[in-house]
Amino acid sequence: MRKTKMMLLGALLATATSAFAESQTTLASGPQSYEVKEFVADFTKFNIGDTVPEMYRSQEYNIKQWQLRNLPAPDAGSHWTYMGGNYVLITDTDGKILKAYNGDIFYHR
């Protein structure tokens, strides 16, 4: 009986380890794996295409050193801002969300 339990435990650990390794490989596949379609900031759910509050359009939230955060270059007429733990690409004119990345992209190597 004890031997059977140990074999079952071993099989469970092997399965869990391989699933964890697979998830880590998926995360490390590139910056696009950090892209999100929706996120929450300031108790509000945002989607691609929504307009951000005025506060996030200010220079205080404008991310100029996007390369250090492993973000792609902003398109012309847009800039990166930081909202609720996410990096969000917004238009300069009206603050429309073009793209968003999970904040964990900062640690991507």
Residue pairs with C-beta under 8 A, 6 or more apart in sequence:
26 33
27 33
28 108
31 70
31 71
31 72
31 101
31 105
31 108
34 101
34 102
34 104
34 105
34 108
35 99
35 100
35 101
35 102
36 86
36 100
36 101
36 102
37 47
37 48
37 100
38 45
38 46
38 47
38 48
38 100
39 45
39 46
39 83
39 84
39 85
39 86
39 88
39 100
39 102
40 46
40 84
41 83
41 84
41 85
41 86
42 53
42 83
42 84
46 52
46 83
46 88
46 97
46 100
47 97
48 97
48 98
48 99
48 100
49 96
49 97
50 96
50 97
51 94
51 95
51 96
51 97
52 81
52 83
52 88
52 90
52 95
52 96
52 97
53 95
54 95
55 61
56 81
56 82
56 83
56 88
56 90
56 95
57 81
57 90
57 95
61 81
61 82
61 83
62 79
62 80
62 81
63 69
63 71
63 79
63 80
63 81
63 82
63 87
66 72
66 73
66 74
66 80
66 87
69 80
69 87
69 105
69 106
70 105
70 106
70 108
71 80
71 87
71 101
71 105
74 80
74 89
75 89
75 98
77 91
77 92
77 93
78 89
78 90
78 91
78 92
78 98
79 89
79 90
79 92
80 87
80 88
80 89
80 90
81 87
81 88
81 89
81 90
82 88
82 103
85 102
85 103
86 100
86 101
86 102
86 103
87 100
87 101
87 103
87 105
88 97
88 99
88 100
88 101
89 97
89 98
89 99
89 100
90 96
90 97
90 98
91 98
